[in-house]
Amino acid sequence: MKIVMLGAPGAGKGTQAKMIAAKYEIPHISSGDIFRMNIKNGTELGKKAKEYMDQGLLVPDELTVDLVIDRLSQDDCKKGCILDGFPRTIPQAEALAAALEARGDRLDYAINVDVPDENIVARMSGRRTCTGCGATYHIIYNPSKTGDTCETCGETLILRDDDKPETVQKRLSVYHEQTQPLIDFYDGQKILKTVDGTQDMNDVFAAIVRILEA
């Protein structure tokens, strides 16, 4: 069972990916994790990726796909895996599909956690992060019992710059421009499944499980 998770930043796809990985005992794989692992282990692919990253450049699609396919070839992926944060663009999706096909393999599901932009802005702009231990709260869904300070360490809670409404809107614009087309791509491949991400986290998970076990 090979799954790609789709959804805007703040839609909760990473949380769902971890829950699916735990339930089905398959690896939760992000391209960032793959880069870090290969660089840490000094692999040939890792060295190539590091050259680009050290110059502040994006790692080319071809190299990124090579890294992902290498990761999918490892023993812990025999039962399947969840890709989170990759592919991000149509060229990456096409390269991934071609590389899997060359191995006689394919993706089974692309699960889109759908949340309207206004919900995401409200969700993220309500987040508060502790300046001390990094714990996160939400002024509506999970407020700190001690007001503007952290329940754990007592340090001040702040609204991070990347959670401010104007920043979130910019990130959403980039998402719609670059990544939204993947929804049409996977719909065309008949593997797209969309779930309502505005529900409670456990209800979203139950909806995904129903899809996977249908």
C-alpha positions as CSV (number, residue, x, y, z in Angstrom):
1,M,0.0,0.0,0.0
2,K,1.8,3.1,-1.3
3,I,0.0,6.4,-0.4
4,V,0.7,10.0,-1.2
5,M,-0.7,12.6,1.2
6,L,-2.0,15.9,-0.3
7,G,-3.3,19.0,1.4
8,A,-2.5,22.7,2.0
9,P,-0.1,23.7,4.8
10,G,-2.0,23.5,8.1
11,A,-4.6,21.0,6.7
12,G,-3.3,18.4,9.1
13,K,-2.0,15.9,6.5
14,G,1.2,15.3,8.5
15,T,-0.7,14.3,11.6
16,Q,-2.9,12.0,9.6
17,A,0.1,10.5,7.8
18,K,1.7,9.6,11.2
19,M,-1.6,8.0,12.4
20,I,-1.9,5.9,9.3
21,A,1.8,4.9,9.5
22,A,1.3,3.8,13.1
23,K,-1.9,1.8,12.4
24,Y,-0.6,-0.1,9.4
25,E,3.0,-0.3,10.6
26,I,4.4,1.3,7.4
27,P,7.0,4.1,7.2
28,H,6.0,7.7,7.1
29,I,8.4,9.3,4.6
30,S,9.1,13.0,3.9
31,S,11.6,14.2,1.4
32,G,13.2,16.4,4.1
33,D,13.8,13.3,6.2
34,I,15.3,11.5,3.2
35,F,17.7,14.4,2.5
36,R,18.8,14.6,6.1
37,M,19.3,10.8,6.4
38,N,21.4,10.6,3.2
39,I,23.5,13.6,4.1
40,K,24.1,12.3,7.6
41,N,25.1,8.9,6.2
42,G,27.3,10.4,3.5
43,T,25.8,8.5,0.6
44,E,26.5,9.5,-3.0
45,L,23.0,10.8,-3.5
46,G,23.3,12.7,-0.1
47,K,26.5,14.3,-1.2
48,K,24.9,15.5,-4.5
49,A,21.9,16.9,-2.6
50,K,24.1,18.7,-0.1
51,E,25.9,20.5,-3.0
52,Y,22.7,22.1,-4.0
53,M,21.4,22.8,-0.5
54,D,24.7,24.4,0.6
55,Q,24.2,26.9,-2.3
56,G,20.7,27.6,-1.2
57,L,19.3,25.9,-4.3
58,L,16.4,23.6,-4.6
59,V,17.4,19.9,-5.2
60,P,16.5,19.1,-8.8
61,D,13.5,16.9,-9.4
62,E,15.5,14.1,-10.9
63,L,17.8,13.8,-7.9
64,T,14.9,14.1,-5.4
65,V,13.1,11.3,-7.2
66,D,16.3,9.1,-7.1
67,L,16.5,9.7,-3.4
68,V,12.8,8.8,-2.9
69,I,13.0,5.7,-5.0
70,D,16.1,4.6,-3.2
71,R,14.2,5.0,0.1
72,L,11.2,3.0,-1.2
73,S,13.6,0.1,-2.1
74,Q,14.5,-0.5,1.5
75,D,13.1,-3.5,3.4
76,D,10.8,-1.5,5.7
77,C,8.8,-0.4,2.7
78,K,7.9,-3.9,1.6
79,K,4.4,-3.6,3.1
80,G,4.0,0.0,1.8
81,C,4.7,3.6,2.9
82,I,3.2,7.1,3.1
83,L,4.8,9.9,1.2
84,D,4.3,13.3,2.9
85,G,5.5,16.5,1.2
86,F,6.5,14.8,-2.0
87,P,5.7,15.0,-4.8
88,R,5.0,18.8,-4.8
89,T,4.8,19.5,-8.5
90,I,3.5,17.7,-11.7
91,P,7.1,17.0,-13.0
92,Q,7.9,15.3,-9.7
93,A,4.7,13.3,-9.8
94,E,5.4,12.2,-13.4
95,A,9.0,11.3,-12.6
96,L,7.9,9.3,-9.5
97,A,5.2,7.4,-11.5
98,A,7.7,6.6,-14.3
99,A,10.3,5.4,-11.7
100,L,7.8,3.2,-9.9
101,E,6.5,1.8,-13.2
102,A,10.0,0.8,-14.3
103,R,10.1,-1.3,-11.1
104,G,6.6,-2.8,-11.9
105,D,5.2,-0.8,-9.0
106,R,2.7,2.1,-8.6
107,L,0.9,4.3,-6.1
108,D,-2.3,3.0,-4.6
109,Y,-3.9,6.1,-3.2
110,A,-3.5,9.9,-3.2
111,I,-5.4,11.2,-0.2
112,N,-6.3,14.8,-0.2
113,V,-7.1,16.4,3.2
114,D,-9.4,19.2,2.1
115,V,-9.7,22.3,4.3
116,P,-10.9,25.7,3.0
117,D,-8.3,28.5,3.1
118,E,-10.3,30.6,5.7
119,N,-10.3,27.6,8.1
120,I,-6.6,27.2,7.7
121,V,-5.9,30.9,8.4
122,A,-8.1,30.7,11.5
123,R,-6.4,27.5,12.6
124,M,-2.8,28.7,12.2
125,S,-3.3,32.3,13.3
126,G,-4.7,31.0,16.6
127,R,-1.6,28.9,17.3
128,R,0.7,30.1,20.1
129,T,4.2,28.7,20.6
130,C,6.2,28.7,23.8
131,T,9.5,30.6,23.6
132,G,11.0,28.3,26.1
133,C,10.2,24.6,25.4
134,G,8.5,25.0,22.0
135,A,5.1,23.6,23.2
136,T,2.2,24.7,21.0
137,Y,-1.3,25.8,22.1
138,H,-4.4,27.2,20.3
139,I,-6.4,30.1,21.6
140,I,-9.7,28.3,20.8
141,Y,-9.0,24.6,20.5
142,N,-6.2,24.1,23.1
143,P,-5.7,27.2,25.2
144,S,-3.1,27.3,27.9
145,K,-4.6,27.1,31.4
146,T,-2.1,29.8,32.5
147,G,-3.2,32.4,29.9
148,D,-0.3,33.8,27.9
149,T,2.3,31.6,29.5
150,C,3.3,27.9,29.0
151,E,1.7,25.4,31.3
152,T,4.9,23.3,31.3
153,C,7.8,25.8,31.7
154,G,6.1,29.1,32.4
155,E,7.7,31.0,29.5
156,T,5.8,33.4,27.2
157,L,3.6,32.2,24.4
158,I,3.9,34.0,21.0
159,L,2.3,34.0,17.6
160,R,5.1,32.9,15.3
161,D,5.8,35.0,12.1
162,D,5.0,32.0,9.9
163,D,1.6,31.6,11.6
164,K,0.5,35.2,11.0
165,P,-2.5,35.6,8.7
166,E,-0.5,37.4,5.9
167,T,2.2,34.8,5.9
168,V,-0.3,31.9,5.9
169,Q,-2.1,33.5,2.9
170,K,1.2,33.7,1.0
171,R,2.0,30.0,1.7
172,L,-1.5,29.1,0.6
173,S,-1.0,31.0,-2.7
174,V,2.2,29.1,-3.4
175,Y,0.4,25.8,-2.6
176,H,-2.5,26.6,-4.9
177,E,-0.2,27.6,-7.7
178,Q,2.3,24.7,-7.5
179,T,0.7,21.8,-5.7
180,Q,-3.0,22.0,-6.3
181,P,-2.6,20.7,-9.9
182,L,-1.5,17.4,-8.4
183,I,-5.1,16.9,-7.3
184,D,-6.2,17.0,-10.9
185,F,-3.2,14.8,-11.9
186,Y,-4.1,12.0,-9.4
187,D,-7.8,12.3,-10.1
188,G,-6.9,11.6,-13.8
189,Q,-5.1,8.5,-12.6
190,K,-8.2,7.4,-10.7
191,I,-6.4,7.1,-7.3
192,L,-7.5,10.4,-5.7
193,K,-9.6,10.2,-2.6
194,T,-10.7,13.4,-0.8
195,V,-11.6,13.6,2.9
196,D,-13.2,16.6,4.8
197,G,-10.3,18.0,6.9
198,T,-12.5,20.4,8.8
199,Q,-13.8,17.5,11.0
200,D,-12.3,16.4,14.3
201,M,-8.8,14.8,13.8
202,N,-10.1,11.3,14.8
203,D,-13.1,11.6,12.4
204,V,-10.7,12.5,9.5
205,F,-8.6,9.5,10.4
206,A,-11.7,7.2,10.5
207,A,-12.7,8.5,7.0
208,I,-9.2,7.7,5.7
209,V,-9.3,4.2,7.2
210,R,-12.7,3.5,5.6
211,I,-11.1,4.4,2.2
212,L,-8.0,2.2,2.7
213,E,-10.1,-0.8,3.9
214,A,-13.0,-0.5,1.4
